Amino acid sequence: MLGAGPGGYVAAIRAAQLGMKVAVVEKEKVGGVCLHKGCIPSKSLLRSAELYHDMKRSEDYGITVGDVQLDMKLVQNRKNKVRDQLHKGVQGLLKKNSVDVYEGYGRILGPSIFSPLPGTISVEKGNGEENQMLVPQFVLIATGSRPRTLPGLDIDGEYVMSSDHALEMEELPKSIVIVGGGVIGIEWASMLNDFGVDVTVVEFADRILPFEDPDVSKEMTRLLKKRKVKVLTGTKVLPESVQKGDGTVTLEAEKGDEKVSLKAEKVLVSVGRQPNTEDIGLQNTSIQTEKGYIQVNQYMQTAESHIYAIGDVVGGYQLAHVASHEGILAVEHMNGKEVHPIDPTMVPRCTYSRPEIGSIGWTEEEAKEKGYDVKVGKFPFRAIGKSLVFGEVDGFIKLVADSKSDDILGVHIIGPHATDMISEAGLAKVLDATPWEIGQTIHPHPTLSEVYGEVAMAVEGKAIHS
């Protein structure tokens, strides 16, 4: 395995379970970007932001506290403890499954005295140590990705940051411009706003969260603006206009025919991620790439049938749970197991903002574009008792179904605990459930899950509490 992130280490464990002798090569720490620079640390910070927001309004729940103070050093300490505990857990799992871990930079070599096929791995240790050679039967590339930037917009880590830098902030800026209104950008906007930072989001597309259902994007825009977050859509940042100094960054952007001037203490660039496929030896193979992404078949095989690739390096949904699933699929295919290729419409997607977003399948717009005659149900959290108890009433659930077959085409949630709630829709998709079947499922009261029963009945105009 080249890379020990959530794709590589999960694949390694599954391969070991299947009786393979397994080695992983990792240049940094096992667990990868997700554990050390992405999913886990960012969600830890988001949890602190959420709790800080809740504590400031504790009187709404009849609890009076003193002056609530935020200590970013302590917030960072908690984040590090969570990350370190999970890191030890991954190390323990690899050891338990007898997976050999090689620390160093892995590079694929071409045919040589070691093997007539490309795939021998050179592990470069650095520090003057001699390279090690691994000669595997199969290779799995899981080298992940890194933050992308805009041409001409140089990231210096001080004035202009990527998410990697932002995760380590021990002092918050008073103001920030976030370039990019996708999932990562909106999570940071929500978090920093809750921490008390003046936030401006600049998105090139005509709406934030452009891959979500337009109704969800519209609702999140409304709620962010209600929280005094400035949201500029259809706006193009001009990298050449950036000026830094005296504790501030100024830059200009184009919104239609207008020029917009922006000024803040920091700029956070959040315009997606690019695959780590350079300098790993692909030129020594027949592996094909497109825009940097490795091309694979439905079984995650490259043009070299004994070399597989998974996760962010193959494009598609750059999500940890997708990488893990692809890793399991790949090693099971190596072992001749019957596998089921991943259907993108079965992949749940999550945004850990406040409120959260969870979605799966096609949006209403996409379903119509694909020729479906759709029927749609929509139900607000405001009408759910547990939502009122929580004090989190914003948002809704939307269910898109095929009018002819009654198949569920998509489910889209914006509201409390949406990232946990979307799993029921995922199971419904796997089981090919219909809205009627979800409506027949008895959801306990009072729970947030009752929203599923209501939206399922709303598809036929029969919701009870509307």
DATA-V144581 format. One record per helix or strand. SS is the DSSP state (helix for helix, strand for strand). FROM is the first residue (numbers start at 0). LEN is the number of residues. If there is no record, write none. Layout:
# DATA-V144581
ss = {SS;SS}
from = {FROM;FROM}
len = {LEN;LEN}
This chain:
# DATA-V144581
ss = {strand;helix;strand;helix;helix;helix;helix;strand;strand;strand;strand;strand;strand;strand;helix;strand;helix;strand;helix;strand;strand;strand;strand;strand;strand;helix;strand;strand;strand;strand;helix;helix;helix;strand;strand;helix;strand;helix;helix;strand;strand;helix;strand;helix;helix}
from = {1;7;22;31;38;57;71;99;104;120;131;138;144;159;162;174;182;197;213;229;234;247;257;265;272;281;288;292;300;306;310;319;343;348;355;363;373;380;384;395;406;417;433;434;449}
len = {1;10;4;5;18;4;25;4;4;4;3;3;3;2;4;5;12;5;13;3;11;8;7;4;3;3;2;2;1;3;4;15;3;3;6;6;7;3;6;7;9;13;1;6;9}
